[in-house]
Amino acid sequence: MAKRQKLETGVPWIELTTTAADWKRADPELLATMLGQIQLIRAFEETVLELAGAGLVHGPAHSSIGQEGGAVGSILSLRPTDGVNGSHRGHHQFLAKAITYVSGGNLDLSALVDGDMQAMLQRTLAEILGLAQGFSGGRGGSMHLQWLEAGALGTNAIVGGGAPLAAGNGWAQRYAGTDDVSINYFGDGSSQIGSVLESMNLAATWKTPAMFFIENNLYAVSTHASEASADLRFSVRGQGFSIPAWRVDGMDPLAVHLATQEALERMRAGEGPTIIEAEVYRFFHQNGPFPGSAFGYRAKTEEQEWRQRDPLLRVAAQMQELGYASEAEIAEVRNQAKQAMADAVNQLIEDDPDREGKRRITPSLWPDPSVVDTGIRSDARELESWEAKEPAEHEGAWTDTKFVEAVAKVMDRRMETDDRIVVLGEDVHKLGGGTNGATKGLAQKYGAGRVVGTPISENAFFGFATGAALDGRIRPVVEFMYPDFMWVAADQVFNQAGKARHMFGDNTAVPLVLRTKVAMGSGYGSQHLMDPAGIFATQAGWRIVAASNAADYVGLLNAAVALDDPVLVIEHMDLYGKGDRVPEGELDYIIPPGSAAVRRSGADVTVLTYLSMVDRTLEALDEVDIDAEVIDLRWLDRASLDWETIGESIKKTNAVLIVEQGARGSSYGSWLADEIQRRFFDWLDQPVERVTGGEASPSISQVLERAAIAGTEEVVAGLERVRSAMGGDR
């Protein structure tokens, strides 16, 4: 018979409960602050539900009533420099951090709300109502609350989406040499989501001071946790990642506080991440002012049982029992909180003169509609201190190099001059510079702290990079080995990094570079070969660069790293081994946004192209009798395209051919063609012509792969189509 041995993980997993002695030992000021915070949050949430019921909240009102104990217990002793972020149900988390910041960590129950506290409550309510005076100018609303000054990193409407960002903030805290920490709040539903589990693994691997705080309220919208997971002990997830965990009654704020102190001690000592699971209960439905029983998925008896465990009642009862506050004094605390919210409402809401007995948002408080598209990206003034240089005009000496060697050389130069730059990605620290040599020599020169090999976990490590970029003490340069891998990180790439600046009211920069390579022609098949330009061009917030030669790459990469925006840097395997050259010297010039290059002048047709197809187009023109003007776009996104150069050429030629290599459906040219006909329709004598690959992604077979992508032959055919539309030879 086989020998069997019961195994133990050796990772602490603790259930912490309080006793009467714990409450007696607790600092009276701590308990008073708990009571004051919960009262303020409760009054705030009741006000939001009242306004929602009156139709004055546009969008959802995800109440946290009943769940305040977890947020308050874990936050009220944090430093302003500790970061927190939360979920779509995040009012209590944001308010606990903001109240702690404004009050300095202690509340006087006899004077609960001073001028600064009143202003904060009003700004928060204004944000939820979508008003200009809100923290993000009304753009974030209920689900995206951010106040960086207070350490509130931003709540998140994507379930589990905030975990990589908070952990990335913790990574930046550690990189900066502090003992500050970050906390990510999420629910039972997120405990099964890849972003959370990947972040736990990466945080543990990198000893990141991040806490994963699980608010287990037992329900998604109406689905019970038992229908979503076979194991309802959500904090047990930490065992698989060597992360110690605590389970506590989240309706007991003191238990949460004590568990948090133990977890903070570990994190501040550099021992890595922690998990706290707090069992809480939302007293209302997923959204709005009705209980869950009104929708049939919860029993009234269940709701009543949890109501009796209300954290507000728990703290109030303990304070009375210990003689710290009378019933009348506690009632007065509630009156102060309610009056503060009434005052905030009166500043934002007025009687509706057109509807008797109804109220409306004061019209003058709405944001100006003209700002709707401002703050999507920086204004690029951060590039003003750099020397803009056109490599083709360089008159000095040149250094011969291969394209891929130039990639490594310019990255070396940037890391040499800015110690905030950290390179991360799969295998970037191994194999003599990653799988293609693009990071050659960097790991040996700068060490593991700045050239960071990652697990195969794009969603997590790109999210970490985004969180760190939002913090600002790291300027990450991330490598995706192949662009197709962006799909497994799409939430972090598009919902988080791309939207953060605009969504939070242009309050934060996102200095982040994503490098990747197009590998068409290499035989890697449908899931490794895409050109990502067309997908990223549709996503507001992202800038895109694509160089066709090494000297341009230097200037474009320098600009990308210097910008306070997320920038996609597309490379091409066809160019990596190409003999090339760069200006001799320190490689400190930029090619700024709005800088296309005319590679060949002509009068018959404007050819717009990028990457390796620039060379293919020039080759094709040797075979066709047509006077084409070839423009190497270099910057591809809507805001960074050189519309002036493009427009001048179109007004001269009256015809456009867009040349790219990849699949037709996800192509960059489809977007660009639409934009061109909208801007320059009056100057076009024929429809915009395009050269692309086929409909399907390239496959493994060498013959089928060649048939699926565009090359010199397809460019020749495209030029012939343009000439034919002109009426033959010209």
N, C-alpha and C positions, 0 to 999 in steps of 0.2 A: 504493500500500500504506500502511496506517495506520502512523503513527509510534508506536513503543513505547519506553517508558522504565521501567527498573526502579526502583521506589520503595523507600525505606528509612524506617522509622518514626522513627529518631533517638532511640529510647528504649533505654537500656543494657540488655543481656541478657547476663549474664556466667556462664561456667562456671568455678568456682574449685576448684582442687585443691591439696593441700599437697605439699611436697617435704620431703626429709630436713632441709634447712636450716630450714624452718618449725618443725619439731619441735625442732630444736636451739635455735632462738631463743625458743621458748615459755618463759614463766616456769615454773619447776619447781613453784611453789605452784599455778599454774593447772592443770597436769597432775595434780598430786596431788588437787586438788579434783574434777577430772573423774573420776578413778579412784574416789575415795570415793563420789561421787554415784551413779555407775553401779552400783557394788557394792551400795549401799544399796537402790537401786531394784530391782536384779535379785533380791536376797534377799527384798525385799518381795513382788515379783510371784510368785516361786516359792512363797512362803508362801500367797498368795491361791489359787494353783492347787492347792496341797496341800489347803487347807481346802475348796475347791470340790469336789475329788475325794472328800472325806469327807462331802459333802452339807451342809456348814456355811455355805455362801454361798447366800443366798436370792436367786435371780435370776442374771443373767449375770456372768461373770468374764472381761472383755475384757483379756487379757494384752498388755502392751507389750514383752515380752521380745524383744530384737533391735532395737527401735526407740529405745532410750534415748539413743543418740548425738545425735539431732536435738534432743530436749528439753534435755538437759544442755548441749550445745554452745551453744545459743541463750539459755539462761536463766541460767547460772551467774554472769554478770557484771551481771545486771539489778539495778536498785534495788528496794527494797521498795515504792516508790511507782509503779513500772512495773506495769502490769496484764497478766495473761495469762488466756486461757480456752482450753478445748480441746474435744475431741469425746468420744463415748462411750468411746473407748479413750484415756483421759486420765490414768491413774494416774501415768505417768512425768512428764507435764507438771506436774501438781499437786505431785508430790513434789519435782521439781527446783526449783520455786519455793519450796516450804516449806523444803526443806533449805537453799537459799541464804539464806532469811530467818533461819532459826534459827541458822545457822553464821556469819552476817555475810559470807558469800561465800568463806570459806576453811575447808577441812577439814584437821585434823591427823590423818594416817593412823595415828599411834601411839595416838591416843585418839579414835576415829572418832565414838563415840556418847556424848554427855554426857546429863545428866538432861533437858534441854529437848528434845534430839533424840529421846530415847526416848519422851518424852511425846507428841511430834508423831507419831511412827510408830504408837504405840498408838492415838491418836485417829483417825488415818486408817484404820487397820485396823478399828477399832470402827465407823466410819461405813460402810465397805463391808459389814460384817456386820449393819448396821441397828441399832446399839446406841445407848443414850441418851448415852453419853459421846462419840459422834462429833461432828464439827464442825457437823453440821446435825441433831443428835439422832437420827441414823439415817434421816432422811427422804430424804436424797439418795442414799445408797448409792454403789455403784460408779460410776455414770454422772454423778452430780451432785455433784462435790467442790468445795467453796468454803471459802476462808479469807481473808476480805477484809483482815485485818490484814497478811497476807503478800503481798497483791497477787494472790492466786488468785481470779479473778472468778467462777469456777464452770464446770465442764465441762458438756457439753450432749449429751443423748441424741438430739437431732434433727440429722440429718446436714446440716451447713452452717448450722445454726440459730444458732451462736455468733458467726458473722462480723459481723452487724450490731451485736450487743451489744458486742463488743470494739472495733469501730470507733467506736461511740458513746462508749465509755469514753475512747478516744483524742481524740474531739471534746471531751469534757469536760476532759481534760488540757490541751488547747490553749486552751479557753475560760477556764480558770483561770489562764492565763499561765505554766504550767510548761513544761519541756522533757521531761517524762516521756512515755512511749510505752505502747502496748498491742500485744499479740501474740495473734493468733487462730490456733490450730492446727487443721488439718483434713486430710483424706486425699484421695487421688486421686479418690474418688467424689464428694466435695463440689465438685471443681473444675468440675463441669458444672451445679451447682445455682444457681438464680436468686438465692438469698440472698447467695451469695458474690460472684457477678458484679455484682449490683446494689451491693453494699457496696464492691467495688473502685472502681466508677464514682463513687460518692458520696464515698468517701474521697479519691480523686484530685481531684475537683472542689472539695472543701472543704479540701484540703491537710491532711488528718488524719494525725497521727502513729501510724499503725496498720500493723503488719506482718501480711501474710497468709502463714503458714508452712504449706507443703504437705508433709505426710509421705506421700510416694508409696511405698506398700508393695505396689503392683501388683494388689491384690485387694480386692474388696468382701467379701462373705461367701465366695463361691467364684468369682465372675465376674471374669475377668481384665480389666485396664484397657483392653486392646485391643478388648474387646467393648463397651466403654462410650464410647469416644472415638476419633475418627479421628486425633487428634494426641495422642500420649503425652507431649509436652513441655509439661507442665501450666503451667510458669512462663511460657510464651509468652503466656498469657492477659493478662499485664500490658501487652503491647505495645499492645493495643487500648484501654487506659485510660491510657496514658502513665505507667505505673508501672514503674520499673526493677526488674529481677529477677536473682536469682542461682540457679544450679543447683549443687548440691554433692552429694558422696557422704555421705549421712547416717550411714553406718557409720564415718565419720571425724569424731569430735567436734571435732577441731581445725579442720577445714575449715569445719564449721558455725559454729564460734566466730568464725573470721576473717571469714566472709561476714556474720555478724550484726553484727560491729563496724562494717563498712562501711555496712551498712543503718542501724544506730543513729545513726551520725554524720549521715547525711542526714536522718533523721526528727527528731533533736533540734535540728537547724538550721532546722527549719520548712519543709522541702522536700517534705513529704507522705509518702504511704505507700510501702511496699516489698513485694516478694514474695521469699521464699526457698523453693525446692523442694529438699527433701532426699530422696534415694533411699534408702529403708530397707526392712526386711523383717521382718514379724512371724514369729517362729519357730513359733508355735502357730496353731491354727485361730482363726476369728473369736471363739469363746467356748469356754473350757474347756482342759483339760490335754493335748489331743491335737494332733499336727501336721496340717497341711492334707493331707498325703499319705494320712492315714488315711481321708479322705473322698473321695479319688480325683481331686481337682482340681489337685494339685501333685505333681510327681515328686520322689522321694526324692533324686535327684541334684541337683535345683535347690535343695532345702533344705540339702543338705550344702555346696554351693558358697557359699551365703549364710552358713551357720554359720561357715565359715572366715573370714568378714569381720566377725565379731562385734565390735562396738565396744569391749566389755570387754577382749577379747583384744588389740585394736589398741592401746589406751592402755597396758595392762600391758606389752606387748612393747616399746613405745617407751620407757617409763620404765626398763625393764631395760637396754635397749640404751644409753640415755643415762647410765646409772649412778645414777639417782635412787632406785631401789628394787630390792631383790633379790627373787628368786622367793619366798623365805620371807616376806619382808615383805608382798609382795602377797597371799600365802596368808593371812597374819594379818589383813589388811584384810577379806578375805572372811569369815574366822571371826568377826570382830567384827560384821559386818553380819548374819550368820546368827544369832549369839547374841542380837543386839538383837531380831530378829524372833521368836526362840524365847521370849524374855522377854515380848514383847508378847502372844504367843499364850497364854502361861501366865496372864496377867492376865485373859484374856477367855474361855478355854476350860477345861473341866474334864472329868474322867472321868464318863461317864454311868452312874449307879448302877443303871439299869434295863436296860442293854445291855452285857454284858461285852465289853471290848476296844474300845468305841466312846467317842467324845467328844461333848460337847454345849456349846452356848453357856451360860455361867453364867447361870442364870435371873434373878438379881437385876439383871442388866445391861440387860435389855430395857427399852424405853421404856414408860411407863405408858400403857395404851390410852386412858385418859381424855383425853390430850392430842391425840388424832387430828385433831380439827377446830380446834385452837387455832392462832393465828398465820396464819390465812388472810388477814386484813387487820389494819390497825391498830385500836387501841381508841379512836381519835378524840380522844385527850387533847390532840393538837396543836391542837385547836379551842378549848381552854379559855380562851385569851387573847383570843379574838374576842368581840365583842358579838353575841349571838343576838337577832334582831329579826324580828318578824312585820310585813311591810309593811302589811297590812290594818289594823294598829293604829297606824300612823304618824299623829301629830297635827300635825306641822309642815308646812312648805311643800312643794310638789311641783314638779317640773320636767317639762314636757311633752316627749315624745320619741317617736321610733319605736322599736319593739322592737330592730331591728338596730343602731340607733345606741347603744342601751343596751349591746348586746354589745360594741361597740368601746370605749365609755366605761369600762366596768368593767375591761376588759382593760388599758386605758391606766392606770387607777388601780393595778392590781396590779403592772404593770411599773415604775411610778414608785416604788413602795415596796419592791420586791424585785428586785434586779438579777440574781438567779439565773433569773428567768423568761425563757424564750426561746420565741417563737412560730414554728412552722414548718409548712409545707404548700405545696401547689401554688398559685402565684400570690398568696399572702398578702401579698407585698410590692409587688404591682402593681395596676393597675386601680382605684386609689383605695380600696383595702381589700379586695382579693380579688374573687371573682366576685359577691358579694352585699353588699360593704361592711362585713363583720363585723370587719375589721381596719383600718378607716379611720383614717388619720393615724398609725398605729403605726410604719410604716417610716420616715417622715419624722422622727419624734421620736426613735426609738431606734436607727436605723441597721441596716445589713445584718447586723451581728453578733448582733442580738437578734430581728429579724424576717426569717426565713430562707426564701427561696423554694427549693423543692426540685424535683428532676426528677420526672417521672411515675413514681414508684418507691415506692409505699406500703410495700412489704415492707422496703426498705432504710431509708427515713427514719423509719418508725415504730420499726424495730429500733435505729437510732441513738439515737432518743429514749429508748427503754427502757434501753439501755446507759448513757446519760448520767444518767437518773433513778436507776438503781442506784448510780451513783457519788455522786450527791447534790449536786454543785456546779452542776448545772443542774436547774431544774424545768420540763420541757418542756410546752408546750401545743401539741398537734398538731391540725391540721385535715385531716380527710378530706373532700374536696369533696362526696362523696356516700357514704352509709353502705354501699352495696353494694360499695364498693372495699375493705371490710375483708376480703373473701374472698381477695384476692391477698396480704394481709398476715396471714392467719389464724394462721400459726405464731407470728409475733412478738406478735400481739395476745393470743392465748389460751394457747399453750404456754409463752411466755416471760413477758410482762408479767403475765398473770393468775396464773401459778403460782409465780413466783419467790419471793415472800415465804414461802409455806408450804413449798415444796419444799426450800428451803435453811435450814429450821428457824427461821424468823422472825428471821433475822440481819440483814436488810436492808430498808429502806423502798423503796417504788416510787412516788415523787411524780410522777405523770404524768396529764395530762388529755388526752383525745381528744374534740375537738368535731366534730360532724357535723350535717347537716340532713336532715330528712325532706322530700321534694319531691313528694309525691303531689298530683296535680292540676295539675302544671306541664307535663305532656306529654313528659317525658323518657324514658318507657318502662321496660321490665322491669328493666333493669340499673342504674337510677339512683334508684329511688323507694322502696326498702324502709324499714320501721321496724325498726331493729336491736334494740329493747328486748328482744324475746323471745329472741333468740340470746344476748345478753349476760347475761340473767337466769339462764341455765343454767350460766354459767361462774363458778366460785368465784374470788374474788379481785377481781372488778370491782365497783365501785359505779356506780350509774346515776342521773342526774338529768334531769328533763324539766320545763321551766317553761312555764306557760301565759300568763304576762304578764311585762313588763319588770322590774318591781320584784322579783318572785320570782327572775327570772334573775340579778339582781345578787347576791342572797344565796346562791343555789345555786352560782353560778360561784365566788364567793369561798370558799365551803366546799370546793369541788372542788379549787381551786388550793392551799388550805392543807393538805388531807389528804395523808398519806404513803402513799396508795394510788392505783392506777390508777382514774380516774373517767371514765366516758362521759358527756358532756354532749350531750344531744339537743336540737336546735333544730327549728323548722318554718318552711318558706318562707311558709306562710299568715300567720304571725305577724310576719314581718320588716317588712312595710310598714305594719303596724297602728299607728294612733295610740295612744300609751300614755303612761305617766308613771312617774317614779322619784322617791324622796324627794330633796329638795334637799340638797346637801352632798357629802361625800367618798366616799360609797358603800362604806363599810367594815364593813358588817354581814354576818352570815351567817345562812342558814337551815340548821341542822344536820341530820344524818341523824335519821330518826324524826320528821319534821315535816310531816305531811300538812295540808291546809287544807280546812275544810268551807266550800264555796262556797254551799251552800243547805241549810238544815235541813229535815228531813222525817221521817215515821214509817212510810211504806209500803214503801220499798225503798232500799237503799244502792247508789248508783251510784258505781263506782270508775273514774276516767279520768285522762287526762293530756294534755299538749300542747294542740293546737288543738281536740281533742274536748271539752275542758271547755266552751268557748263553744258548741259544737254541742249539747251535752247541755242546757245552760241554755236554748238556743233551743227545743229539742224539748219541754221541759217547759211552754212556753207553749201547746203544742198538745194536751197530754194532761192529763186530770184525774187526776193521781196525785201523792201527797205524797211526793216523792223527796228523799232526802238525798244531795247531790252532794259527793263527796270528790275533791279534786285531789291525787293521790298525791305528786307532786313528786320524792320519792326512790323508786326502783323496785326496787332489788335486795333480796334476801332479808334481808340484815343491816340495811339502812337503812330499810325500810318502817316506817311508823308503825302497827304492829300494834295499839297501844292505841286509837288513834282509829278504826281500821277495826273492831276488835272491839266497841267501845262502840256503834257504829252498827248493826252486824249484830244485836247482842243487843236492840236497840230495834226494828228493822224486820223481822227474820227473813227477809229476801230480799236477794239481791245481783244486780246487773246490772253487768257489766264492759264498758266501752265503749272501743273503739280503732278506728283507721282502716284498718289494714293487713291483709295476707293472713292467712287463717285458719291455715294450716299452721305458719308461723313466728311466730305471734302471741304477744304477751306474756300475754294473758289466759288461754291454755290452761294455762300454768304457774301463774298466780295463782289460777285456779279450783281447781286441785288442792290448792294450799296452803291455801286458805280452807276447803274441805270437810274437810281434815284437822284444822284448828285450831278450826273453829266449826260442825261438823256438827250438834251438839245444838241449835243455835239456828236452823237453817235449816228453813223450812216448805216449801220447794220447791228444785229443783236450781238451781245457779248459772246464770244466763242470761248470754249474751254477745252483743255486737254487734261484728262484725268485717267486713272486706272479704271478697272471694271467695277461692276456692282459688288462682287463678293470680295472678302478679304483674301489676300494672297495665300496660297496653299503651299504644301511642302514640295510637290513635284516641280522640278526645275522648269519644265516646259510650261506648266500651268501657272507657276509664279510669274514667269516672264509675261505670259498672256494677260495677267491680272494687273500689271503695273505699267505706268507710262515710261517711255524712254525716248531716245532721239527719234526713232521712227514715228512715234505718235505725235511728237512735236512737229515733225515735217508735215504730217497729215493735217494737223491743225492749222499750220501756216497756209497750206494749200486751200483749205476751206475758206480761210479769210480772203485769200487772193481771188478765189472763185466768186465770192460774194461781191467783190469789187468789180467784177465783170471781166476777169482775165488779167493779162499782163498790164502793168502800169509803167 
